[in-house]
Amino acid sequence: MTTANNKFAPIYELVGQTLHDFGVCYDILKLCFGEYEIHVGCFARIVLNDQILLTTEDYNSRDEEDYKHNDMYLNIAKHGASLIGHVVQSVEISAINDLLIVLDNGARIELFNSNGELHFSEGGEQYFFYKPKDKAYPFLSITNKDVEIGNVD
């Protein structure tokens, strides 16, 4: 699904934006493209040249001394320079709300909707897309089945 005339239209605005930062906020992967941010709560990975540079599961390798002692922080430090400054070439959203972002160097940022049917929770947010400095800009909260559209107030 790549038509910009749907509920995911704001995400397609990433095309042409530069990845200027990414990191971890608590245990959430944060990706910053121009004025836009994506906060990733589902399984995600970044792949370049047939090598997995990092996954959101890397956070779980932490030790008990410091929450920053984990493979996600190490892999961000190790591979950040090969990703920062590259431009989004394409965005694809699957029928089950997986998100694929391809950068101009061939890096693939892959977000996988990780929840099946939820019976005991109304949550299930997989990723969150918004412009943090523009409160009037609609945010998208992508869950296992739907997309909530709203404003950050």
Helices and strands as residue ranges (DSSP letters): H 9-12, E 19-25, E 28-33, E 36-40, E 43-48, E 51-55, G 56-61, H 71-79, G 80-82, E 88-93, E 99-103, E 108-112, E 127-130, E 138-142, E 147-151
